[in-house]
Amino acid sequence: MRILLACAAGMSTSLLANNMQKLATERALEVTVEATSTSALDDATWQRVDVVLVGPQMRHLLPEISAQGAQYGVPVAAIPPQDYATANAHSVLEQATALVEQDAFKRDAGL
């Protein structure tokens, strides 16, 4: 699974991305986690990720980013502020996994 965390400049999500990558590696999960700015969400980026999670400070862009994600079949959600503030890798990794699994279920069910 390829997870992308997006915020204003990609800097504040870097700590969370690093924590998530470390946790995934410890659990021997096939996961890559990257951080970027919301302005860097271009065609190539959308084509190489499975899920995009947006930092709380960028929630106002969630409708626009979700619409972009829908064009590529990529689920998008906001990271809960409490998980973001504490860099809760476990919770955010679970959030990303659930979104990807839910999206796969919808596709398989023809929804």
C-alpha positions as CSV (number, residue, x, y, z in Angstrom):
1,M,0.0,0.0,0.0
2,R,1.2,3.5,-0.9
3,I,0.1,6.2,1.5
4,L,0.6,9.9,0.9
5,L,0.2,12.5,3.6
6,A,-0.5,16.0,2.3
7,C,-0.2,19.3,4.2
8,A,0.6,22.9,3.4
9,A,4.3,22.3,2.5
10,G,4.8,18.6,3.3
11,M,7.0,19.5,6.3
12,S,4.7,19.0,9.2
13,T,3.5,15.6,7.9
14,S,7.1,14.4,7.6
15,L,7.4,13.3,11.3
16,L,4.1,11.4,11.1
17,A,5.1,9.8,7.8
18,N,8.5,8.7,9.3
19,N,6.7,7.2,12.3
20,M,4.2,5.4,10.1
21,Q,7.0,4.0,7.9
22,K,8.9,2.8,10.9
23,L,5.8,1.1,12.3
24,A,5.0,-0.6,9.0
25,T,8.6,-1.8,8.7
26,E,8.5,-3.2,12.3
27,R,5.3,-5.1,11.4
28,A,6.8,-6.3,8.1
29,L,4.0,-4.6,6.2
30,E,4.4,-3.8,2.5
31,V,3.7,-0.1,3.0
32,T,5.4,3.1,1.8
33,V,4.5,6.4,3.4
34,E,5.4,9.8,1.9
35,A,4.7,13.4,2.8
36,T,4.1,16.2,0.3
37,S,2.4,19.5,-0.1
38,T,-1.2,19.6,-1.3
39,S,0.0,21.7,-4.3
40,A,2.2,18.8,-5.4
41,L,-0.8,16.5,-6.0
42,D,-0.4,16.1,-9.8
43,D,-1.3,13.4,-12.3
44,A,1.8,11.4,-11.7
45,T,1.3,11.5,-7.9
46,W,-2.3,10.4,-8.0
47,Q,-1.4,7.5,-10.3
48,R,1.2,6.0,-7.9
49,V,-0.7,6.2,-4.5
50,D,-3.4,4.1,-2.9
51,V,-4.7,6.6,-0.4
52,V,-4.2,10.3,0.4
53,L,-4.6,11.6,4.0
54,V,-4.8,15.4,4.5
55,G,-3.4,17.2,7.5
56,P,-5.9,19.0,9.7
57,Q,-4.6,22.5,8.7
58,M,-5.6,21.7,5.1
59,R,-9.2,20.4,5.8
60,H,-10.7,23.3,3.9
61,L,-9.2,21.8,0.7
62,L,-10.7,18.3,1.5
63,P,-13.7,18.6,-1.0
64,E,-11.4,19.7,-3.8
65,I,-8.8,17.0,-3.0
66,S,-11.5,14.3,-2.6
67,A,-12.8,15.2,-6.0
68,Q,-9.4,14.8,-7.5
69,G,-8.9,11.5,-5.8
70,A,-12.3,10.3,-7.1
71,Q,-11.0,10.9,-10.7
72,Y,-8.1,8.4,-10.0
73,G,-10.0,6.0,-7.7
74,V,-7.9,7.1,-4.7
75,P,-9.7,7.5,-1.4
76,V,-9.0,10.7,0.5
77,A,-9.7,11.7,4.1
78,A,-8.5,14.1,6.8
79,I,-6.2,13.0,9.5
80,P,-7.9,13.5,12.9
81,P,-6.4,16.5,14.7
82,Q,-5.5,14.5,17.8
83,D,-3.7,11.8,15.8
84,Y,-1.9,14.5,13.8
85,A,-0.8,16.5,16.9
86,T,0.6,13.4,18.6
87,A,2.0,11.8,15.4
88,N,0.0,8.7,16.2
89,A,1.4,6.4,13.6
90,H,-0.7,3.4,14.7
91,S,-4.0,5.2,14.4
92,V,-3.3,6.9,11.1
93,L,-1.9,3.7,9.6
94,E,-5.1,1.9,10.6
95,Q,-7.1,4.8,9.1
96,A,-5.3,4.5,5.8
97,T,-5.7,0.7,5.7
98,A,-9.4,0.9,6.4
99,L,-9.9,3.4,3.6
100,V,-8.1,1.3,1.1
101,E,-10.0,-1.9,2.2
102,Q,-13.3,0.0,2.1
103,D,-12.5,1.3,-1.4
104,A,-11.6,-2.2,-2.6
105,F,-14.8,-3.6,-1.2
106,K,-16.9,-0.9,-3.0
107,R,-15.1,-1.7,-6.3
108,D,-15.6,-5.4,-5.9
109,A,-19.3,-4.9,-5.1
110,G,-19.7,-2.7,-8.1
111,L,-20.7,0.3,-5.9
